[in-house]
Amino acid sequence: MLLAPLLLLLLLGTASTASAHAALESTDPADGSVVKSAPRTVTLTFSESVALLDDSFRVYDPDNRRVSTSSARHTKGAGDTASVTLPAKLGTGTYTVAWRVVSADSHPVSGAFTFSIGKPSATTAPIPAPPTEDPLTGTLYDMARYVAYIAAALLIGTATFLLLCRPPDPAVLNKPIRTGWWTLLAATLALLVLRSPYEAGTALTTAFEPSALPKTLTTRPGEALAARLVLLAATAVFLLRLRGRTRFGRPTVATGSILAIGLALTWASAEHASAGIQVPVAMTSAVLHLLAMAVWLGGLTALLTVLYRSPTLDAASVARFSRLAFTSVTVLVVTGIYQSWRGLGSWNALTGTSYGRILLVKLGAVALLLAAAAWSRQWTGRLTGAEVRLRTPELVRTGADGATLSAPDETPASTTVGAPLSTADGGNGTTEAGPDDSQDRLRRGLRRSVLVEVAVGVAVLVVTTLLTNTLPGRAAADAQQTATAAGIPAASVTMVPFRVGDAGGKVQITLDPGRVGLNSVEAVVYGPDGGFATVPELRLSFTLPPQKIGPLDAGIKDEGGYWGTNSLNLPIAGNWTMKVTVRTSDVDQVSMFREVRIVR
């Protein structure tokens, strides 16, 4: 139970396993450049290796007609590049390149830039909309991913509790183990089916195209999901062999450990730990972190199940889990510190990046989790102490002359919480003092504290999921530094304070890349205390008064923790007027205006 404090420090400090999405470092031709003659290729260089799609490049001429190109490929086998060959003869004017790739951490990323041949066009053709970004596809994929994490924790943690903590009634854990296995199987199958439309940004119907699944199985995330299915089949055989057993030897524990490590590797090998710096160390850290999280969260669930469903509970099982939890905390601390350093890169990133600010919120949740864990630790100590006292009860023998003889050596070898400890021997007059109502009180107290700890742990998991879609501070700083050196404009960030009646706050709006063409929008609402806040509705629109363009609705949607879109098209450079409308209730709303500079 001590492991609570650290779970969140790391839970996706990999999960963070937090996010190391690929960032565009340079383009050739350079964004906004004017070249004398038509280039034969367009090449992009990213901050990490990327996977290519059938439609990774879309090139449009000055008249907004799509240019025929070759299939996308890596330049000279370099995994962090993406290149496409252009036709031999291209006319004068400005060309637009829209791209979409999959970063090494399995997340799709996209963007657009322009270059001109000879001289820029008088007006830049607007970039056509990308392939249909069905929000349902991304939502279902993210839901399946998070369900898979929870199911893995339930399966691994409950099985670990069964093998190492040895509860007196192991049959009560059969249901949570089955639930974890079947849920993880269903989530993995869903991820495998949804992977193709998720990468391509298309509708759910494309998941059932004949080529979708075979194509997915050739990618690293697809291979990892397939390996997970194989490991789940082996796990099912392993679990069936455990049924009905109450003691487990070292070979059994070793086999279970190998299966758990294999399952954890299916995440580490296809997500954030597999990209960025120090990949071998990061992979090892991610596996250890995921296993420690599973042992804690799943173990707590197993303990709670035993407390509620088992008529008896050996206090020794509680003590064993307490020691196991302490070990997990130690692992989480070490891996958490490393992963936080790897993700942030500097102290400035803690407050200067979205990743750092969300991490601060997560650290705030740690305090609550620490309090809940300390409470559980106190009840565990009381329960274990009560068992020690009950192992040496005084046996009272009454003789014929009314004298009493103490026989403390005739005590039972162990005590089970909740089991009757009183016996009577009518033949020799021996009676044994039994536990009082304090045993039930201790059990109820431990049950309440564990329930609170689980509830707080789930809340922490909700906060950490926000990190999975956030570029780490180190990657953001590196990308911005490289982009600035290459002449690529940095993202535009605008803070807009608002007040509606007695309520107020501010909206942080990020436009990336903040230049002509497609932009992604991320709007985060903060309350008056600086913490994250939720509002029923948030709207953004853009107007360019001199050219009488707009208002253009950004079409942002609630993404769970922030409002965003990847398809805002601003076709002309200039000082755009951004209108921000915040609705705080059915009748209360306010609109603010800010000027945003969009460059070519």
DOVEXTOR-954572 format. One record per residue (C-alpha): residue number from 1; residue in one letter; x, y, z. Coordinates in nm, 3 decimals, always signed. Layout:
<atoms>
k	r	east	north	up
NUM	A	X	Y	Z
...
</atoms>
This chain:
<atoms>
k	r	east	north	up
1	M	+0.000	+0.000	+0.000
2	L	+0.293	+0.229	+0.043
3	L	+0.339	+0.213	-0.324
4	A	+0.060	+0.449	-0.379
5	P	+0.266	+0.766	-0.352
6	L	+0.489	+0.681	-0.637
7	L	+0.258	+0.521	-0.875
8	L	+0.159	+0.844	-1.012
9	L	+0.505	+0.986	-1.014
10	L	+0.565	+0.748	-1.295
11	L	+0.259	+0.597	-1.408
12	L	+0.309	+0.741	-1.731
13	G	+0.622	+0.928	-1.660
14	T	+0.630	+0.644	-1.909
15	A	+0.271	+0.664	-1.923
16	S	+0.415	+0.887	-1.971
17	T	+0.487	+0.584	-2.018
18	A	+0.408	+0.990	-2.118
19	S	+0.446	+1.104	-2.460
20	A	+0.738	+1.135	-2.692
21	H	+0.557	+1.217	-3.016
22	A	+0.781	+1.283	-3.315
23	A	+0.842	+1.652	-3.380
24	L	+0.927	+1.792	-3.722
25	E	+1.285	+1.926	-3.714
26	S	+1.343	+2.035	-4.074
27	T	+1.208	+2.022	-4.426
28	D	+1.383	+2.019	-4.763
29	P	+1.289	+2.248	-4.935
30	A	+1.264	+2.464	-4.622
31	D	+0.924	+2.587	-4.515
32	G	+0.841	+2.919	-4.687
33	S	+1.152	+2.909	-4.904
34	V	+1.177	+3.008	-5.271
35	V	+1.391	+2.777	-5.488
36	K	+1.516	+2.859	-5.837
37	S	+1.436	+2.522	-5.993
38	A	+1.190	+2.247	-5.916
39	P	+1.320	+2.003	-5.654
40	R	+1.304	+1.632	-5.735
41	T	+1.224	+1.527	-5.380
42	V	+1.062	+1.656	-5.064
43	T	+1.225	+1.533	-4.743
44	L	+1.117	+1.573	-4.382
45	T	+1.339	+1.506	-4.081
46	F	+1.188	+1.426	-3.741
47	S	+1.311	+1.410	-3.383
48	E	+1.267	+1.031	-3.377
49	S	+1.196	+0.744	-3.612
50	V	+0.857	+0.741	-3.784
51	A	+0.645	+0.491	-3.973
52	L	+0.504	+0.584	-4.313
53	L	+0.148	+0.547	-4.440
54	D	+0.014	+0.496	-4.792
55	D	-0.103	+0.857	-4.787
56	S	+0.182	+1.012	-4.586
57	F	+0.233	+1.293	-4.843
58	R	-0.018	+1.508	-5.029
59	V	+0.138	+1.776	-5.251
60	Y	-0.077	+2.049	-5.412
61	D	+0.020	+2.291	-5.689
62	P	-0.061	+2.666	-5.695
63	D	-0.406	+2.589	-5.845
64	N	-0.487	+2.350	-5.560
65	R	-0.457	+2.038	-5.778
66	R	-0.295	+1.734	-5.624
67	V	+0.048	+1.654	-5.766
68	S	+0.128	+1.292	-5.854
69	T	+0.418	+1.167	-5.642
70	S	+0.599	+0.842	-5.565
71	S	+0.525	+0.635	-5.256
72	A	+0.670	+0.769	-4.933
73	R	+1.000	+0.619	-4.820
74	H	+1.283	+0.669	-4.571
75	T	+1.586	+0.852	-4.707
76	K	+1.888	+0.618	-4.723
77	G	+1.722	+0.393	-4.472
78	A	+1.716	+0.661	-4.199
79	G	+1.408	+0.593	-3.988
80	D	+1.371	+0.955	-3.876
81	T	+1.317	+1.081	-4.232
82	A	+1.029	+1.072	-4.478
83	S	+1.076	+1.148	-4.847
84	V	+0.874	+1.152	-5.168
85	T	+0.978	+1.204	-5.532
86	L	+0.815	+1.486	-5.733
87	P	+0.747	+1.497	-6.109
88	A	+1.031	+1.622	-6.330
89	K	+0.854	+1.937	-6.448
90	L	+0.674	+2.160	-6.204
91	G	+0.550	+2.508	-6.283
92	T	+0.624	+2.836	-6.106
93	G	+0.436	+2.922	-5.788
94	T	+0.373	+2.810	-5.433
95	Y	+0.328	+2.442	-5.350
96	T	+0.170	+2.302	-5.037
97	V	+0.283	+1.978	-4.871
98	A	+0.053	+1.808	-4.621
99	W	+0.200	+1.509	-4.434
100	R	+0.101	+1.244	-4.181
101	V	+0.329	+0.984	-4.019
102	V	+0.324	+0.760	-3.711
103	S	+0.585	+0.837	-3.444
104	A	+0.788	+0.566	-3.275
105	D	+0.564	+0.588	-2.968
106	S	+0.271	+0.475	-3.190
107	H	+0.094	+0.814	-3.210
108	P	+0.005	+0.965	-3.550
109	V	+0.131	+1.319	-3.612
110	S	+0.057	+1.549	-3.905
111	G	+0.122	+1.895	-4.040
112	A	+0.178	+2.103	-4.352
113	F	+0.423	+2.354	-4.504
114	T	+0.478	+2.545	-4.828
115	F	+0.762	+2.621	-5.068
116	S	+0.773	+2.818	-5.391
117	I	+0.941	+2.756	-5.727
118	G	+1.069	+3.071	-5.902
119	K	+0.851	+3.309	-5.706
120	P	+0.558	+3.283	-5.463
121	S	+0.206	+3.276	-5.598
122	A	-0.002	+3.588	-5.558
123	T	-0.230	+3.392	-5.326
124	T	-0.166	+3.059	-5.163
125	A	-0.425	+2.794	-5.235
126	P	-0.595	+2.674	-4.915
127	I	-0.486	+2.331	-4.805
128	P	-0.761	+2.076	-4.867
129	A	-0.898	+1.898	-4.565
130	P	-0.704	+1.587	-4.461
131	P	-0.862	+1.243	-4.470
132	T	-1.172	+1.225	-4.254
133	E	-1.070	+1.256	-3.890
134	D	-1.357	+1.063	-3.738
135	P	-1.341	+1.157	-3.368
136	L	-1.508	+0.828	-3.282
137	T	-1.205	+0.635	-3.407
138	G	-0.960	+0.817	-3.184
139	T	-1.196	+0.808	-2.887
140	L	-1.254	+0.435	-2.909
141	Y	-0.883	+0.366	-2.960
142	D	-0.788	+0.572	-2.655
143	M	-1.059	+0.403	-2.448
144	A	-0.933	+0.059	-2.548
145	R	-0.577	+0.160	-2.463
146	Y	-0.667	+0.275	-2.113
147	V	-0.889	-0.026	-2.051
148	A	-0.593	-0.245	-2.149
149	Y	-0.374	-0.074	-1.887
150	I	-0.634	-0.127	-1.615
151	A	-0.697	-0.488	-1.718
152	A	-0.324	-0.564	-1.715
153	A	-0.295	-0.419	-1.365
154	L	-0.590	-0.629	-1.248
155	L	-0.457	-0.950	-1.404
156	I	-0.090	-0.916	-1.305
157	G	-0.155	-0.765	-0.963
158	T	-0.418	-1.018	-0.856
159	A	-0.210	-1.312	-0.976
160	T	+0.092	-1.174	-0.789
161	F	-0.115	-1.139	-0.472
162	L	-0.229	-1.500	-0.511
163	L	+0.123	-1.637	-0.567
164	L	+0.320	-1.434	-0.313
165	C	+0.073	-1.328	-0.042
166	R	-0.101	-1.669	-0.015
167	P	-0.449	-1.571	+0.108
168	P	-0.630	-1.846	+0.307
169	D	-0.922	-1.855	+0.060
170	P	-0.768	-1.817	-0.290
171	A	-1.092	-1.912	-0.467
172	V	-1.233	-1.561	-0.413
173	L	-0.966	-1.425	-0.650
174	N	-1.070	-1.641	-0.945
175	K	-1.328	-1.389	-1.064
176	P	-1.100	-1.079	-1.072
177	I	-0.829	-1.283	-1.246
178	R	-1.076	-1.402	-1.512
179	T	-1.214	-1.050	-1.548
180	G	-0.864	-0.909	-1.600
181	W	-0.773	-1.174	-1.858
182	W	-1.091	-1.144	-2.065
183	T	-1.089	-0.764	-2.049
184	L	-0.728	-0.747	-2.162
185	L	-0.803	-0.989	-2.445
186	A	-1.101	-0.782	-2.562
187	A	-0.908	-0.453	-2.537
188	T	-0.612	-0.598	-2.731
189	L	-0.838	-0.725	-3.010
190	A	-1.009	-0.386	-3.026
191	L	-0.672	-0.210	-3.052
192	L	-0.564	-0.444	-3.329
193	V	-0.880	-0.376	-3.530
194	L	-0.878	+0.000	-3.469
195	R	-0.507	+0.049	-3.533
196	S	-0.531	+0.099	-3.910
197	P	-0.802	+0.371	-3.910
198	Y	-0.635	+0.532	-3.607
199	E	-0.304	+0.569	-3.791
200	A	-0.465	+0.692	-4.112
201	G	-0.715	+0.920	-3.935
202	T	-1.007	+0.763	-4.119
203	A	-1.354	+0.642	-4.022
204	L	-1.426	+0.316	-3.841
205	T	-1.554	+0.148	-4.157
206	T	-1.201	+0.136	-4.299
207	A	-1.101	-0.102	-4.019
208	F	-1.281	-0.382	-4.201
209	E	-1.112	-0.337	-4.536
210	P	-0.926	-0.656	-4.642
211	S	-0.587	-0.488	-4.636
212	A	-0.629	-0.317	-4.297
213	L	-0.536	-0.599	-4.058
214	P	-0.247	-0.744	-4.264
215	K	-0.100	-0.395	-4.294
216	T	-0.131	-0.340	-3.918
217	L	+0.051	-0.666	-3.846
218	T	+0.356	-0.538	-4.037
219	T	+0.397	-0.237	-3.806
220	R	+0.570	-0.236	-3.470
221	P	+0.250	-0.160	-3.271
222	G	+0.070	-0.438	-3.463
223	E	+0.348	-0.685	-3.390
224	A	+0.339	-0.593	-3.022
225	L	-0.039	-0.645	-3.007
226	A	-0.006	-0.982	-3.181
227	A	+0.264	-1.084	-2.931
228	R	+0.032	-0.982	-2.649
229	L	-0.236	-1.216	-2.781
230	V	+0.011	-1.505	-2.786
231	L	+0.121	-1.427	-2.431
232	L	-0.241	-1.411	-2.317
233	A	-0.297	-1.760	-2.457
234	A	+0.006	-1.885	-2.261
235	T	-0.120	-1.702	-1.953
236	A	-0.457	-1.875	-1.979
237	V	-0.287	-2.216	-1.974
238	F	-0.076	-2.106	-1.677
239	L	-0.379	-1.984	-1.481
240	L	-0.576	-2.302	-1.546
241	R	-0.294	-2.502	-1.391
242	L	-0.311	-2.287	-1.076
243	R	-0.677	-2.357	-1.004
244	G	-0.736	-2.544	-0.681
245	R	-0.378	-2.496	-0.557
246	T	-0.291	-2.313	-0.234
247	R	+0.089	-2.339	-0.242
248	F	+0.318	-2.248	-0.528
249	G	+0.681	-2.344	-0.580
250	R	+0.960	-2.141	-0.733
251	P	+0.909	-2.279	-1.087
252	T	+0.549	-2.158	-1.078
253	V	+0.647	-1.812	-0.956
254	A	+0.926	-1.794	-1.218
255	T	+0.685	-1.887	-1.497
256	G	+0.437	-1.624	-1.386
257	S	+0.713	-1.363	-1.369
258	I	+0.825	-1.438	-1.724
259	L	+0.471	-1.402	-1.855
260	A	+0.421	-1.073	-1.667
261	I	+0.749	-0.931	-1.802
262	G	+0.651	-1.038	-2.153
263	L	+0.315	-0.863	-2.127
264	A	+0.481	-0.544	-1.999
265	L	+0.724	-0.554	-2.292
266	T	+0.435	-0.538	-2.540
267	W	+0.372	-0.185	-2.411
268	A	+0.731	-0.070	-2.372
269	S	+0.837	-0.190	-2.717
270	A	+0.570	+0.003	-2.904
271	E	+0.518	+0.320	-2.706
272	H	+0.710	+0.612	-2.557
273	A	+1.000	+0.424	-2.402
274	S	+1.098	+0.294	-2.746
275	A	+1.174	+0.647	-2.870
276	G	+1.404	+0.926	-2.760
277	I	+1.726	+0.902	-2.563
278	Q	+1.866	+0.599	-2.378
279	V	+1.615	+0.356	-2.526
280	P	+1.751	+0.037	-2.356
281	V	+1.745	+0.201	-2.014
282	A	+1.406	+0.357	-2.082
283	M	+1.261	+0.024	-2.194
284	T	+1.384	-0.147	-1.878
285	S	+1.249	+0.137	-1.666
286	A	+0.912	+0.126	-1.842
287	V	+0.875	-0.250	-1.788
288	L	+0.965	-0.223	-1.420
289	H	+0.733	+0.073	-1.377
290	L	+0.438	-0.099	-1.539
291	L	+0.490	-0.414	-1.333
292	A	+0.525	-0.218	-1.009
293	M	+0.209	-0.025	-1.089
294	A	+0.025	-0.349	-1.163
295	V	+0.141	-0.514	-0.842
296	W	+0.020	-0.216	-0.641
297	L	-0.309	-0.137	-0.811
298	G	-0.405	-0.496	-0.887
299	G	-0.282	-0.610	-0.546
300	L	-0.497	-0.351	-0.374
301	T	-0.796	-0.475	-0.572
302	A	-0.717	-0.833	-0.471
303	L	-0.683	-0.732	-0.105
304	L	-1.012	-0.546	-0.120
305	T	-1.178	-0.852	-0.275
306	V	-1.047	-1.076	+0.003
307	L	-1.157	-0.828	+0.270
308	Y	-1.512	-0.820	+0.136
309	R	-1.567	-1.176	+0.013
310	S	-1.352	-1.404	+0.221
311	P	-1.493	-1.508	+0.561
312	T	-1.139	-1.525	+0.696
313	L	-0.820	-1.330	+0.637
314	D	-0.479	-1.435	+0.756
315	A	-0.310	-1.121	+0.884
316	A	+0.014	-1.267	+0.754
317	S	-0.121	-1.220	+0.398
318	V	-0.177	-0.853	+0.472
319	A	+0.176	-0.821	+0.608
320	R	+0.320	-0.992	+0.299
321	F	+0.136	-0.754	+0.070
322	S	+0.254	-0.458	+0.276
323	R	+0.616	-0.565	+0.220
324	L	+0.547	-0.627	-0.149
325	A	+0.392	-0.282	-0.176
326	F	+0.699	-0.125	-0.017
327	T	+0.919	-0.293	-0.279
328	S	+0.691	-0.164	-0.552
329	V	+0.716	+0.187	-0.410
330	T	+1.092	+0.170	-0.425
331	V	+1.081	+0.061	-0.790
332	L	+0.832	+0.337	-0.872
333	V	+1.048	+0.601	-0.703
334	V	+1.361	+0.507	-0.895
335	T	+1.191	+0.466	-1.233
336	G	+0.975	+0.772	-1.170
337	I	+1.272	+0.999	-1.109
338	Y	+1.446	+0.869	-1.419
339	Q	+1.142	+0.897	-1.645
340	S	+1.056	+1.245	-1.518
341	W	+1.411	+1.358	-1.598
342	R	+1.395	+1.192	-1.938
343	G	+1.061	+1.353	-2.020
344	L	+1.131	+1.703	-1.887
345	G	+1.498	+1.759	-1.958
346	S	+1.516	+2.077	-1.748
347	W	+1.351	+2.246	-1.451
348	N	+1.221	+2.522	-1.678
349	A	+1.016	+2.264	-1.868
350	L	+0.824	+2.193	-1.547
351	T	+0.642	+2.526	-1.576
352	G	+0.718	+2.623	-1.934
353	T	+0.559	+2.328	-2.114
354	S	+0.218	+2.162	-2.114
355	Y	+0.384	+1.834	-2.017
356	G	+0.546	+1.994	-1.712
357	R	+0.228	+2.165	-1.597
358	I	+0.026	+1.845	-1.621
359	L	+0.303	+1.667	-1.433
360	L	+0.268	+1.925	-1.156
361	V	-0.102	+1.849	-1.131
362	K	-0.013	+1.481	-1.108
363	L	+0.234	+1.553	-0.830
364	G	-0.041	+1.736	-0.643
365	A	-0.251	+1.422	-0.662
366	V	+0.042	+1.233	-0.509
367	A	-0.015	+1.411	-0.179
368	L	-0.369	+1.273	-0.159
369	L	-0.252	+0.927	-0.255
370	L	+0.026	+0.944	+0.005
371	A	-0.226	+1.028	+0.276
372	A	-0.449	+0.737	+0.174
373	A	-0.149	+0.501	+0.167
374	A	-0.035	+0.612	+0.512
375	W	-0.383	+0.548	+0.647
376	S	-0.382	+0.195	+0.504
377	R	-0.033	+0.139	+0.646
378	Q	-0.156	+0.225	+0.994
379	W	-0.443	-0.025	+0.975
380	T	-0.205	-0.291	+0.842
381	G	+0.028	-0.240	+1.138
382	R	-0.258	-0.264	+1.385
383	L	-0.391	-0.581	+1.225
384	T	-0.050	-0.748	+1.220
385	G	+0.018	-0.645	+1.579
386	A	-0.316	-0.787	+1.688
387	E	-0.225	-1.122	+1.530
388	V	+0.107	-1.134	+1.715
389	R	-0.072	-1.083	+2.044
390	L	-0.328	-1.348	+1.959
391	R	-0.059	-1.607	+1.883
392	T	+0.024	-1.630	+2.258
393	P	-0.312	-1.632	+2.437
394	E	-0.325	-1.751	+2.790
395	L	-0.465	-2.103	+2.826
396	V	-0.639	-2.145	+3.158
397	R	-0.673	-2.491	+3.315
398	T	-0.898	-2.524	+3.617
399	G	-0.803	-2.801	+3.861
400	A	-1.021	-2.997	+4.097
401	D	-0.917	-2.779	+4.387
402	G	-1.010	-2.462	+4.205
403	A	-0.651	-2.361	+4.132
404	T	-0.559	-2.222	+3.789
405	L	-0.253	-2.314	+3.584
406	S	-0.123	-2.103	+3.297
407	A	-0.001	-2.290	+2.991
408	P	+0.114	-2.031	+2.734
409	D	+0.314	-2.288	+2.540
410	E	-0.001	-2.463	+2.421
411	T	-0.093	-2.186	+2.176
412	P	-0.205	-2.239	+1.818
413	A	+0.061	-2.197	+1.548
414	S	-0.125	-1.923	+1.360
415	T	-0.425	-1.700	+1.382
416	T	-0.671	-1.612	+1.110
417	V	-0.850	-1.280	+1.129
418	G	-1.223	-1.336	+1.147
419	A	-1.192	-1.703	+1.250
420	P	-1.314	-1.809	+1.596
421	L	-1.030	-1.848	+1.842
422	S	-1.224	-1.985	+2.140
423	T	-1.230	-2.355	+2.219
424	A	-1.366	-2.554	+2.507
425	D	-1.268	-2.893	+2.642
426	G	-1.537	-3.024	+2.865
427	G	-1.317	-3.319	+2.967
428	N	-1.029	-3.129	+3.118
429	G	-1.188	-2.793	+3.179
430	T	-0.950	-2.608	+2.940
431	T	-1.074	-2.281	+2.787
432	E	-0.893	-2.047	+2.550
433	A	-0.945	-1.673	+2.553
434	G	-1.074	-1.555	+2.210
435	P	-1.044	-1.224	+2.024
436	D	-1.279	-0.944	+2.108
437	D	-1.470	-0.718	+1.877
438	S	-1.153	-0.524	+1.801
439	Q	-1.068	-0.784	+1.533
440	D	-1.381	-0.698	+1.337
441	R	-1.312	-0.330	+1.390
442	L	-0.959	-0.366	+1.250
443	R	-1.085	-0.553	+0.948
444	R	-1.351	-0.290	+0.875
445	G	-1.096	-0.013	+0.916
446	L	-0.851	-0.176	+0.676
447	R	-1.130	-0.234	+0.427
448	R	-1.229	+0.133	+0.433
449	S	-0.872	+0.258	+0.399
450	V	-0.797	+0.027	+0.105
451	L	-1.120	+0.135	-0.066
452	V	-1.021	+0.501	-0.031
453	E	-0.673	+0.424	-0.161
454	V	-0.814	+0.249	-0.467
455	A	-1.052	+0.540	-0.535
456	V	-0.771	+0.795	-0.513
457	G	-0.552	+0.571	-0.730
458	V	-0.818	+0.565	-1.002
459	A	-0.840	+0.945	-0.988
460	V	-0.463	+0.962	-1.032
461	L	-0.488	+0.736	-1.336
462	V	-0.739	+0.977	-1.490
463	V	-0.493	+1.266	-1.450
464	T	-0.202	+1.069	-1.592
465	T	-0.392	+0.981	-1.909
466	L	-0.360	+1.346	-2.011
467	L	+0.016	+1.297	-2.038
468	T	-0.022	+1.032	-2.308
469	N	-0.120	+1.300	-2.560
470	T	+0.133	+1.561	-2.451
471	L	+0.474	+1.621	-2.604
472	P	+0.741	+1.582	-2.332
473	G	+0.926	+1.894	-2.225
474	R	+1.261	+1.766	-2.355
475	A	+1.119	+1.685	-2.700
476	A	+0.929	+2.015	-2.716
477	A	+1.240	+2.216	-2.627
478	D	+1.457	+2.025	-2.875
479	A	+1.201	+2.064	-3.153
480	Q	+1.159	+2.436	-3.089
481	Q	+1.534	+2.494	-3.081
482	T	+1.588	+2.302	-3.404
483	A	+1.288	+2.463	-3.570
484	T	+1.407	+2.812	-3.478
485	A	+1.753	+2.740	-3.616
486	A	+1.598	+2.611	-3.937
487	G	+1.367	+2.906	-3.972
488	I	+1.051	+2.715	-3.882
489	P	+0.820	+2.935	-3.672
490	A	+0.751	+2.812	-3.320
491	A	+0.395	+2.744	-3.208
492	S	+0.183	+3.043	-3.114
493	V	+0.069	+3.046	-2.750
494	T	-0.189	+3.300	-2.628
495	M	-0.322	+3.336	-2.272
496	V	-0.675	+3.483	-2.256
497	P	-0.814	+3.580	-1.912
498	F	-1.194	+3.575	-1.870
499	R	-1.453	+3.656	-1.606
500	V	-1.822	+3.565	-1.595
501	G	-1.999	+3.711	-1.292
502	D	-1.805	+3.608	-0.984
503	A	-1.626	+3.325	-1.169
504	G	-1.309	+3.373	-1.366
505	G	-1.003	+3.205	-1.504
506	K	-0.796	+3.197	-1.820
507	V	-0.769	+2.999	-2.143
508	Q	-0.430	+2.899	-2.283
509	I	-0.458	+2.860	-2.662
510	T	-0.179	+2.699	-2.863
511	L	-0.171	+2.715	-3.245
512	D	+0.083	+2.477	-3.396
513	P	+0.270	+2.565	-3.614
514	G	+0.112	+2.912	-3.610
515	R	+0.154	+2.972	-3.981
516	V	-0.037	+2.960	-4.309
517	G	-0.214	+2.629	-4.373
518	L	-0.329	+2.358	-4.139
519	N	-0.287	+2.424	-3.768
520	S	-0.362	+2.213	-3.464
521	V	-0.535	+2.391	-3.178
522	E	-0.509	+2.306	-2.808
523	A	-0.709	+2.513	-2.559
524	V	-0.669	+2.447	-2.186
525	V	-0.899	+2.616	-1.933
526	Y	-0.756	+2.713	-1.593
527	G	-0.957	+2.817	-1.289
528	P	-0.883	+3.116	-1.063
529	D	-0.653	+2.898	-0.850
530	G	-0.441	+2.805	-1.152
531	G	-0.565	+2.446	-1.160
532	F	-0.740	+2.276	-1.451
533	A	-1.107	+2.370	-1.492
534	T	-1.393	+2.238	-1.703
535	V	-1.654	+2.444	-1.889
536	P	-1.966	+2.327	-2.074
537	E	-1.860	+2.494	-2.398
538	L	-1.560	+2.666	-2.554
539	R	-1.560	+2.817	-2.904
540	L	-1.287	+2.974	-3.117
541	S	-1.321	+3.166	-3.442
542	F	-1.074	+3.363	-3.656
543	T	-1.126	+3.673	-3.872
544	L	-0.887	+3.861	-4.102
545	P	-1.058	+4.205	-4.136
546	P	-0.839	+4.365	-4.410
547	Q	-0.915	+4.079	-4.651
548	K	-1.272	+4.037	-4.519
549	I	-1.209	+3.669	-4.443
550	G	-1.405	+3.497	-4.170
551	P	-1.515	+3.433	-3.915
552	L	-1.369	+3.083	-3.954
553	D	-1.492	+2.847	-3.682
554	A	-1.204	+2.640	-3.542
555	G	-1.444	+2.357	-3.458
556	I	-1.267	+2.259	-3.137
557	K	-1.405	+1.969	-2.936
558	D	-1.371	+1.857	-2.576
559	E	-1.089	+1.601	-2.576
560	G	-1.105	+1.529	-2.203
561	G	-0.883	+1.777	-2.020
562	Y	-0.846	+2.018	-2.311
563	W	-1.033	+2.140	-2.622
564	G	-0.870	+2.083	-2.957
565	T	-0.870	+2.014	-3.329
566	N	-0.611	+1.923	-3.591
567	S	-0.788	+2.077	-3.891
568	L	-0.789	+2.458	-3.855
569	N	-0.693	+2.603	-4.195
570	L	-0.571	+2.964	-4.201
571	P	-0.503	+3.034	-4.571
572	I	-0.336	+3.376	-4.558
573	A	-0.062	+3.533	-4.346
574	G	-0.150	+3.836	-4.136
575	N	-0.281	+3.959	-3.802
576	W	-0.591	+3.750	-3.741
577	T	-0.851	+3.839	-3.479
578	M	-0.923	+3.541	-3.255
579	K	-1.259	+3.536	-3.076
580	V	-1.273	+3.318	-2.764
581	T	-1.617	+3.238	-2.621
582	V	-1.640	+3.066	-2.282
583	R	-1.976	+2.937	-2.156
584	T	-1.982	+2.854	-1.785
585	S	-2.353	+2.765	-1.749
586	D	-2.673	+2.746	-1.950
587	V	-2.708	+3.125	-1.945
588	D	-2.363	+3.263	-1.860
589	Q	-2.097	+3.317	-2.125
590	V	-1.841	+3.576	-2.225
591	S	-1.639	+3.649	-2.540
592	M	-1.286	+3.789	-2.560
593	F	-1.080	+3.901	-2.860
594	R	-0.708	+3.867	-2.918
595	E	-0.482	+3.938	-3.215
596	V	-0.280	+3.640	-3.342
597	R	+0.005	+3.673	-3.591
598	I	+0.005	+3.403	-3.860
599	V	+0.319	+3.388	-4.075
600	R	+0.381	+3.229	-4.413
</atoms>
